[in-house]
Amino acid sequence: CSQIENYPPIEDFDENLFSIEKVIDGIEIPWGLSFTSNNSFLVTDKKGIMYHVSEGKKDIVDGIPEIILSRQGGLLDVAVDSNFVLNNKIYFTASVTSSGSGSNTALYSASFLNNKLSNLKLLYKASPDSKEERHYGGSLLVTNEYIFFTIGDRGNRDINPQNISLDGGKIYRLNKDGSIPDSNPFYNTIDAKKAIWSYGHRNPQGIIRGLNEEEIWVHEHGPRGGDEINIIKNPIKGEDGLKDRNYGWPKATYGINYSGTTITKNKSLPDMEQPLYYWLPSIAPSSFEYISSDIYPNWKGSLLAGALVFKYIERIDLENDKVVYRSKIAEDLGRPRDIKQGPDGFVYVSIEGKGIYKILPKE
């Protein structure tokens, strides 16, 4: 279902329709953003600081564990529990070490109250630690029942993504207490990482609830010309149990090496899922959001993706599972690291080196 022909060109943003308002500044790399109420949110700074922002003021959150700051690693995503109003529970990801040499992606839960974390719990830690400083993944999606999170291939593309006994190049699913659901596809597979939900990924950094309860949607950094949007469907039920979902990396890809050389001649293979869409050229997608708000009538039903390379937000319209329109938002504002539709219906975006902005429609 991936698009090869009739690739829609990207249109310029009509700056007369919307304005952009700064909410808070002074955050170097605001990697993850999650709302705790209508007018307050948590935001991570990759260098290892979490802030609570409320009424235009930011306070440092105490209790963050020791993280390993590297080229692409650090304090990554944050998400509040779906029942946060009652339990004050949050989740976050970071690159940490358990060996003292190198690092890997970890998922934590904690209670957040009065700008402090308590009841810190390590829910998952990828192993082994690696001295590679790239492709940590680290994006979070919290539903009513589960936590989905991503771990990139950690720069070891020929080993990790296609091997279910190894971490890396995967999307994972846990219960909220950190236990593994027995309905995961590899729960009964000997030597498998039982938390795996899907595999064959490169470096997924955008993850959202799908358009129905049977799907989640991700986009991921590919190589040159291989950034993808993938629909992660529930495992297939077959005679021998659950069938896994393999998304192909690096055995099948539309991308090539950054040097221009070939990774593989295969753009598709049997029993491997095809992307919904892939970008040419690559945009380095950083974040993902589905717009359901009535505040932006022309955007309702659109996807928003951060384009790190080109420093804009890309709006994507779909018809029948095909991308039919693309446009630019917040062009030249900076590198958009996270995008969220707030509980107030407005779109918020975090910009590296600048802070958090709110997109306002003009009357």
C-alpha positions, -999 to +999 in steps of 0.1 A: +000+000+000+030+023+000+029+052-024+053+051-054+033+070-080+014+103-077+036+114-048+019+146-035+042+177-035+044+197-003+026+230-003+037+262+014+020+272+047-004+301+046+009+322+074-021+344+073-043+317+087-024+310+119-001+326+144+024+311+168+026+321+205+055+312+228+044+294+260+078+289+277+115+292+267+149+282+281+147+245+272+176+233+252+162+201+236+125+197+247+123+161+236+090+150+251+058+168+262+027+155+280-002+174+297-011+170+333-041+193+331-057+218+307-030+244+314+000+225+327+024+199+312+056+180+318+085+185+293+118+167+292+151+184+283+173+158+267+203+167+289+185+152+319+161+177+333+123+174+335+102+205+339+067+211+351+052+241+332+022+259+345+009+295+339+040+305+320+064+293+347+087+262+346+098+243+377+124+215+378+111+181+387+132+164+414+138+126+414+150+119+378+174+089+378+210+092+365+209+092+327+236+088+301+237+119+278+251+110+244+247+121+208+211+109+205+206+096+240+195+113+272+162+120+289+136+112+261+098+110+262+073+115+289+036+105+291+010+108+318-012+079+327-047+078+313-060+079+349-035+106+360-061+127+378-066+099+403-032+082+405-006+109+396+013+083+376+037+091+348+060+072+325+093+083+308+122+069+288+159+076+290+192+062+280+209+046+310+236+022+318+235-010+338+271-021+329+291+011+334+301+010+297+277+023+270+239+027+275+205+015+262+169+026+264+150+023+296+113+028+306+103+041+340+071+048+359+068+072+388+044+092+409+044+129+402+033+153+428+044+188+439+072+188+413+087+156+427+089+120+415+084+092+440+078+054+437+103+053+408+102+019+391+123+006+362+097-012+340+121-022+311+157-019+303+170-029+269+202-050+269+230-052+264+245-017+267+260-004+236+286+023+229+267+033+198+252+068+205+223+066+181+188+051+174+175+049+209+138+052+198+123+061+232+088+072+222+058+064+244+021+057+239-001+051+270-036+037+265-062+027+290-046-008+293-011-008+280+022+010+275+037+009+240+073+021+236+099+021+209+136+011+208+156+018+177+181-006+162+209+010+182+230+014+150+233-024+146+209-029+117+221-063+105+217-080+139+190-065+161+158-056+141+152-091+127+162-111+158+134-115+183+158-127+210+175-093+210+164-059+219+165-031+194+145-023+162+113-031+180+080-018+193+071-032+228+039-036+248+037-039+286+010-038+311+011-006+332+027-024+361+056-035+339+044-071+335+041-086+300+007-093+285+002-130+278-014-119+245+019-105+231+029-124+200+061-139+214+049-146+250+052-183+245+082-183+222+114-197+238+143-172+240+122-144+226+120-109+242+084-114+252+076-077+254+080-073+216+048-062+198+064-058+164+099-059+149+119-049+118+120-012+127+149+012+123+143+041+147+106+049+155+102+083+172+065+091+165+037+069+179+000+075+182-032+056+187-045+044+154-078+053+137-093+023+153-087+002+184-069-025+165-040-003+154-012+020+165+006+043+140+043+050+140+067+069+119+104+062+120+137+075+108+148+056+078+181+059+060+183+083+030+148+083+014+134+057+038+115+075+065+082+057+069+047+058+083+037+023+095+004+010+107+011-015+135-018-039+136-027-065+161-009-098+156-027-122+133-045-152+149-036-184+131-038-221+136-004-221+154-012-191+176-004-155+170+015-145+139+040-117+144+042-084+124+076-078+107+081-044+092+111-053+071+141-033+082+168-038+069+157-067+046+132-045+027+133-007+025+127+022+001+158+039+014+195+038+005+227+044+025+236+080+032+265+075+009+242+066-019+250+029-020+224+002-020+212-014+013+190-040-004+172-043-038+141-054-019+114-029-014+090-056-003+092-092+007+066-119+015+053-119+051+067-084+057+045-054+062+046-024+038+046+012+050+015+033+045+038+060+032+075+069+029+091+103+024+112+113-006+134+131+004+137+121+040+125+147+065+139+130+098+104+127+114+106+135+152+070+134+164+035+125+154+000+137+163-035+132+150-057+163+150-093+158+162-099+194+175-126+216+161-103+246+166-086+239+133-115+229+109-092+225+079-068+203+099-093+180+115-084+144+106-049+154+096-016+140+108+012+163+120+048+152+118+079+171+129+105+175+101+139+179+118+159+183+086+137+210+071+126+227+103+089+227+098+058+207+108+043+187+080+005+184+078-006+152+061-041+145+047-053+109+040-080+094+018-084+056+017-051+050+034-032+072+009-015+105+015-032+130-008-020+164+005+010+177+024+017+213+037+042+231+059+034+247+092+058+267+114+084+269+087+118+281+098+107+283+135+133+257+143+137+219+147+103+206+160+110+179+186+074+171+198+039+179+188+008+175+210-028+184+208-035+197+243-067+189+263-078+225+254-078+215+217-048+237+207-017+223+191+016+227+210+050+222+196+085+220+212+113+236+193+150+228+199+169+257+215+137+278+219+110+262+239+073+254+237+049+272+213+011+272+208-005+274+174-034+298+173-059+302+144-065+337+132-101+349+132 
